[in-house]
């Protein structure tokens, strides 16, 4: 009888979206977030803006979104991070 090899999970596709698509995920709050002059929100926006893409699986992303929420912006962090990557969002 042939030896059965354990199944190896297929590597998951990277969950990368364009920077513009990332900001679009903020919905109607996008413009207020981009215009926010508080140092912490400005740092999050700048950090995202200099990247070639946003990795939705980056461990630092929830903390950045929490900073935006703490500044009073009503965003759905779970939907931003866990939403499916649409073809038009690809970098």
PyMOL commands that set and color helices and strands:
alter all, ss='L'
color gray80, all
select helices_A, chain A and resi 19-24+27-35+39-49+61-70+77-82+87-89
alter helices_A, ss='H'
color red, helices_A
select strands_A, chain A and resi 16-17+54-55
alter strands_A, ss='S'
color yellow, strands_A
deselect
rebuild
show_as cartoon
